[in-house]
Amino acid sequence: MAQIFTTPSSMRQWARQQHGQKRRVGLVPTMGALHLGHMALVREAQRHAERVVVSIFVNPLQFGPQEDLARYPQTPEDDLKLLDEFGVDAVFMPSVEEMYPLGPSLTRVSLERLASVLCGKSRPGHFQGVATVVAKLFHIVEPDTALFGQKDWQQLVIIRRLVADLNFPVEIIGVPTVREANGLAISSRNRYLSPADTSRAASLYRALRGALAAYQSGTRGREEIRRQVADSLSLSGIEAEYVEVVDPRTLEPSPEMLSGQTLVAVAARVGKARLIDNILLGQD
Ligand code: PAF
């Protein structure tokens, strides 16, 4: 059975005991409503650390006023069952009051341009909220390694930069996206999709695979790739919030003629869900 901690001090004490016994601690930060994507992070964490902590905390700081904080899925009993099945050692489930005892944090971690491109354009303050809570989790758990999904590519880039800029002694590992059989990236927000939306949502990855196929058959024009993805989505009745072709490390727009590794990232609203996905071109 995983040990459950609800206060930062009890969590830190346990993590320090593990370190005292020379055990590496891996952290998988989550907002709960766990699914197989999270479990892939857990499995990877278990390969890199002797003890694995999963945090479950729906962080109000990263939700905008019009966003889904109030209806964000919360399934703590199912989550704990799944974590036990996967042999997780500890779960950190603090309340909002435990995490922000003085009210909303006045100290915020902001990442300037990295946080204002792609999803940052339509979600002002979101990545500041993510970076702030992740910095707090790193101080509380003091993990040797922390794992994040590549589906949230921008988040991963931001956390790598946070760790570098603020000298956190934490190794960040990005874990490939886990997909449904139809290609849809697994996400807690997929619960908002009706069955019809679910099959429509699969066209996000189909459009991205189309970009990869075009790249592999020699297309190098950034705009051509971008347009192809946007057109493919609109043929499936999906209007993209954005389709961007960027450098995967800096998130700067790629050169007009693509060379080296390139990330194609999309965000789109399908039914009641805002979905994101991405694909890397030029990996090989
Ligand atoms: O990716 C998420 O679930 C959240 O953004 C994270 C990293 C747990 C921070 O709240």
Boltz pocket constraint, residues with backbone or C-beta under 6 A from the ligand:
constraints:
  - pocket:
      binder: B
      contacts: [[A, 29], [A, 30], [A, 31], [A, 55], [A, 57], [A, 59], [A, 62], [A, 129], [A, 130], [A, 133], [A, 134], [A, 152], [A, 155]]
      max_distance: 6.0
